Amino acid sequence: MGVNRLMRRAAAVALGLLVGLGAPAQACEVDHKVVFAGLDWDSNAFHTALAQRILRDGMGCQVDLVPGSTIPLFNGMARGDMHVMMEVWSNNTPPSWQAGIEAGKLVEVGVNFPDAVQGWFVPKYLVEGDRAPARGLKSVADLPRFKALFRDPEEPSKGRFLNCIAGWQCELVNSKKLYAYGLAPHFTNFRPGTGAALDAAILSALKRKRPVLFYYWRPTWLLGQIGEQVVMLDEPPYDDARWAALDAVKDPRDARDATAYPVVEVRIGANKAFLDKAPQIRAFLQRYRTSAKLVSEALAYMQRTKGSPDDAARQFLKTHGELWTAWVTPEVAARVRAAL
């Protein structure tokens, strides 16, 4: 058995060498490591791992990562300590980011995914089909008619709304929306203490085919896993002025008007001086394009397999060749495939 294993391993190495002959090594166009900003959430970690694999295996670059939180990493990008940030959320950048762009130190080189969404969800089994118990529930305006279906066990005269995690900005926004939409007399505002508690409540309800009304956002592993089982309720279309007015309200009880959350473009940021020296890397980052659905699926893969961001990146490269090969030249694509 040991001899057979050695023979199989030798054959695999030989095959790898033969494949590699068709994709000779390439020298990176910069003579230093390409350093990525390691923002502390999973979707950024996945995108960073994916871009690093392509730069390392396809373009011959050495890559590195500096972990941290948003503002210190934005400042480090402006100084040139880091070169690439795979997620810049267009509606949530600190003033230092815009100042860096205006000073010519930073640049938004492309759109990673254009469709990050937030909203209120219910299971499809509640609303689809002739016998669905909440047939006709399509909008937040319809919710008072169905409050008994979402009965809160601690306050049975009301339904229960599973809000965002306590202390997050979305928790405050949703609390305002309950009053703005006239739902506060009909629904309790249940605030989970952790993301894990929110996820567990949603998954438990879905598993038992129970009614549940909840806030969530995409891309996330949860919606990557259950996205086909739930539907987002309609809200008044997003409007800049109305959203700004809602944001200005301090006490949720004073909110009188609200709209849907804005759909957010998540962009790729870079240090401008670095990009000026790296036209091939610039071209790759400009073409890099995913979607919230694809990212959610990658995060669900990580959750399901207990894998790392690099595991998810490798799986993505194996299964979405029709997408990522359009980001690079055929020669780069061949080297990345050989490395897999």
N, C-alpha and C positions, 0 to 999 in steps of 0.2 A: 504493500500500500504506500509506503514511504517513497519508493522509487517511482511509482505512478504519479504521485503528487509532484515530485521534482520534475518529471517529464512534462507534465501539464504546465507547471510554472515556467519552465524553459520555453515551451512553445508559445505561451502568452507573451513572454518578454520578446521573443523573436518576432512575433506578429506586430507587437508595438513598435519595434524598431523599423519593420518594413513599412508600417503606416506612416511613421515619422519621416521616412525618406521622401514621401510626397509632400511634406510640409516642413521644410528646413527652418531652423531656428532663426528668429529675427531679433535684432538688437533694438532695444527701446529707444525712442527718439529723445528721451531725456536721460541725463547721466546720474540721476538720483532716484531714490524711492518715490513712488507716487503715494502720498499720504492721504487717507480718507478720514473724514470726520465721523466718528463713531457715535452718532446720536443714540440715546438710550431707549429705543423702542424697536420692536421686532421687524416691522416692515422696512425700516432703514437698514437694519442689520442684514436682511435678505438681499436688498438691492446692492448694498456694499459688497457682499460676498459674490454676487453675480458679476458686477463690474470688475472686481478684482480678479476673478478667474479669467475673464476675457483679456484684461490687460496683461496678466502674468503669462497665461498659456498661449494667447494668440499674438500678443505684441511684444513679448520678451521683457516686460517691465518688472521691476521689483516693487512690491506694494507693502503698505503698512497701514496701521489704524491707530488713531488717538481717540480713546473713549471719553465721553463726557456729556454734559447737558448743553442745552441749546445756546445760551448766550456766550459762555466761554468759548465754545467751538466756533460760533460766528466771528467772534473777535480774533481767534486764532487763524481763521481763514483769511481775514483781512490783512493780518500781519504776514501771511505766507507760510505759517507753521504747518498748515494743511493745505491741500490742493483741491480736493473734490468733496462735495457734500451731496449725497444722492437724494435727499428729501428736504426741500425748502417749501414749507406750507405757505402759500401766497397770502392767506388771510391772517397769518399769525406770526409774522416776522417782527423782531424787535427793531427799534429805530436804528440800531447800529448796522443792521444789514442794508437798509436803504441808503444810509450814509456811506457805506462801503461801495455801493454801486455808483452813487453820485461822485465819489472821489476817484473812480476808475480803478479801484482795488478788487472789486468783486464783479461777477457777471452771472446772470442766469442763462445757462447755455442751452437748455431745452426743457421740455415738459416730460416728466417721468410718467405720471398718469393724470388725466384731466378730470377725473370723476369721483373724487373722494366725497362721500355723502354721509349725512346724519339724518335720523328721523325716528318716527314712532312706528313700531311694527306689531303685527298680529299674525298668528298662524294661518296658513291658507285653508286648513280644514275648518276653520270657523266661518269663512266668508265665501268659499267656492263650492258650488253644487246646490242642487235644488233643496236638499235637506240641511244645508249648513245653518247652524244656530244663529249666526250673525250675518246671514245673507242680507246684502244691502249696506253693510258697513264698508265704506270706501274712504271716508274722510274723517278728520278729527271732529268735524261738525256733527257727524252721525253718532258719536260716542255716547251722549247722554241717553239715547234710546236703548243702549245695550249695557248700561252700567251693572245691571243685575247679573249679567253673564260673567263679569269680571269681579264678582263679589269679593270684597276684602274680608278675610276671616276675623279680623280684629275690629272692623267697623262695618257690619253687614249691610247697612243702608247705602253704602257707597261701593263703587268699584275700586280696584287697585291699579295704579299706574306705577310700573317699575321705572324709576328715574335713573339718571346717570349716577356714578359713584359720588358719594358725599364729599364735598369740597372741591370738585372739579367745576370748571366754568360751565360745562354743559348742564350740570345739575341746577345751577342758578337760572340758566336760560329756560330749561324745561319747567322750572317752578313758575317763572313769569308766564310761560305759555299756558299753563293750567288756568291762570286767572284771565289772561287775554282772550282765550277761547271759551270762557264761561264754564270751564270744566271743574273748577275747584269745589263747587257744591256737590258734585257727583262722583268725584274720584279722590281717594287718598293719595298723597304724594310720598311713595315709599322709596327711601333712599338707601340702597345697599352700601355697606361700609367698605366693601372691596370689589374689585373687578371679578374675582373668583366667586363671590357671593351672587353677583348679578348673573354671571354665566350659569351657575348651578341652578338658580331659580328658573331661568329660561329653558335650559336643557331638561330639567325635571318636568316642567309643564308639557313640553313637546313630546317627551317620551310617554307620558300618560295621557296624551291627547286632551289636555286640559286647556281652558281659556287662559291667555296671558297677553297683556298689553305692556309693551316695553320700549324703551329708547335703546338704540344702538347705532353703530357707525361702521363704515366700510372704507378702507380694507382692514379686516380683522380675521383671525382664525375662526372665530365663531360663525360669522356670516359666510366664510369660506366653506364651513361644514354644513350649515343649515339654510344657506341662502335660497335654495329651491323650495324650502318648506314654509317660508314666511313672505309676507307682503307689506310694503311700506304704505302707510295711510297718507292720503292727500292732505296738503295744507295750502293756504293761500300762497300763490307764487312768490318767490323771493323778490324783495324790493329793497334797494339800498337805503332809501330814506326811512322806510318803516322799520327796517332792521336796526338802523342807527337809533331810532327813537326807542325801540325796545331795549337796546343795550344801555341807553341812558337812564332807564328806570332803576331806581335803587331798591325799593321795596316791591317784591313780586306782587303784592296785593294791589299795587297801583297800576299794573299793566293792563292796558285796554285794547291793544292791537299787536298782532304778531304775524310773521310769515314763515314759510319753510326755511330751513337752514340753507345757506348758500352752497352750491356745488363748488368744491375747491379744486383748483389746479395745484398739483404738487410738482414742483420744478426741481431741476438739477442745478446746483450752484457750484461755482469754481472760483479759484483765485485767478484773476485776469492775467497777471504776469506769467503764471505757469502755463495757461492755455496758449498764450502768444508764442511760447516755445514748443508747443506740442500740437500741431495742426491735425495729426492723425487721431490723437486722443479727443481733440475737440470735435472732429467729425463723428466719432463714435458716440460721444455723449449727446450730440445734437440729434442723432438718429434713434437713440435709446428711447423706447416708448412701450409702456405696459398699460394696464388698466386696473382699476380697483378690484374687479372680479378675479383677474389673474393673480394679483398679489394676495387676495384673501385665500385663494386656493393653495398658494405656496405656504402661507402661514398655517392653514389647516393641515397640510402635509407635515410641517414641523411638529404640530401639536399631536397628530395621530401617531407619528413614528418616534416621537421624542428626539427628533433629529436637530442638528445644528443649522444655522443659516447657510453654511456652506453645503450641507446635505441638500437643502432645498434648492440652492443655486444649481447644484449638479443635476438634480432631478428636472429642473426647469430646462436646462440646456439639452437634456436628453429628449424631452417631450415637446418642446416648442421650437424646434429648429426652423420652422417656417417663419417664425417671428424674429428671433435674435440674429439669424444669419443676414438679415437685411440691415442690421446695424453696422456691419463690418465688411471688409473686402473678402472675396472667396479664399484668399490665402490665409487670412487671419482665422476665418471660420474653419478651414481644414486643420490648422494647428490646434484650435480649441477642441475639435472633435477627436483628434488624435490623443490629446491629453486625457479625455474622458475614458 
